Amino acid sequence: MIPDGDMPAWLPRTGMQWILDRSLGNTEWYGRGPQENYPDRKSGYKVGVYKSTVYGMYEPYLIPQDYGLRTDNRWVRMTDSNGIGLEFSGNRLFNFSAQPYSTENLTKAVYTYQLQPYDGITFISIMQQAG
C-alpha cells in the first residue's frame, strides 16, 4: 500500500484474516522468533524454525490489543494435535499472528478480563512490501 494525499486519522488494516478451526492451535513457522517481533524492532530476533501454540504466543499487555506478530516468514503451519492442518507460504516474506480472540474483541476490550476466547483462531497474514 502506497498512500497518496492526506492521511486518514486511522489507517485500515491491510492483509488477510482467516478464522481457523480452534483445533489448529499448534504453530510452526520459518521466520523471526521465537518471541513476538515487529518490523520496527525485528533485528534482535534470529530467523529460524520455531514452534509454539496459539495460547503460548499470548502477550499479556495491560490494555488488550493485537499482539504476537512474527515477521519475515517463509511459511507457517497451523496444525492439530495429530499434525494435520494448513500451511501458508508465499513468494515474498510475510508477517502473521494467531490469536484465540476475535479482532473485534481485542479492539473493544479495555481490560484483560473482557477478553473472551473465540470459537476459532483468528489468523492474520500481512504480505511485506517488495523491495
Backbone hydrogen bonds, N-H to C=O, Kabsch-Sander energy under -0.5 kcal/mol:
donor,donor_aa,acceptor,acceptor_aa,energy
16,M,125,S,-2.8
18,W,123,F,-2.9
20,L,18,W,-0.7
20,L,121,I,-3.0
24,L,21,D,-2.1
25,G,23,S,-1.4
26,N,79,T,-2.4
27,T,52,S,-2.9
28,E,77,R,-2.1
29,W,50,Y,-2.3
30,Y,75,W,-2.3
31,G,29,W,-0.7
31,G,48,G,-2.1
32,R,71,T,-2.5
33,G,46,K,-1.4
37,N,69,L,-2.9
41,R,38,Y,-2.4
42,K,39,P,-0.6
45,Y,42,K,-2.1
46,K,33,G,-0.5
48,G,31,G,-2.7
50,Y,29,W,-2.7
50,Y,48,G,-0.5
52,S,27,T,-2.6
54,V,25,G,-2.4
57,M,53,T,-1.2
57,M,54,V,-0.5
58,Y,55,Y,-1.2
61,Y,59,E,-2.2
70,R,96,F,-2.6
73,N,94,F,-2.8
74,R,30,Y,-3.1
75,W,30,Y,-0.7
76,V,88,F,-2.1
77,R,28,E,-3.5
78,M,86,L,-2.5
79,T,26,N,-2.4
79,T,77,R,-0.5
80,D,84,I,-2.3
83,G,80,D,-1.9
86,L,78,M,-2.6
88,F,76,V,-3.0
90,G,74,R,-0.9
94,F,73,N,-1.4
95,N,126,I,-3.0
96,F,70,R,-2.1
97,S,124,I,-1.9
99,Q,122,T,-2.2
106,L,102,S,-2.2
107,T,103,T,-2.0
108,K,104,E,-2.4
109,A,105,N,-2.2
114,Q,111,Y,-1.9
115,L,112,T,-1.8
118,Y,100,P,-3.5
120,G,118,Y,-1.1
121,I,20,L,-2.4
122,T,99,Q,-3.0
123,F,18,W,-2.9
123,F,121,I,-0.8
124,I,97,S,-2.7
124,I,122,T,-0.5
125,S,16,M,-2.7
126,I,95,N,-2.7
128,Q,93,L,-2.1
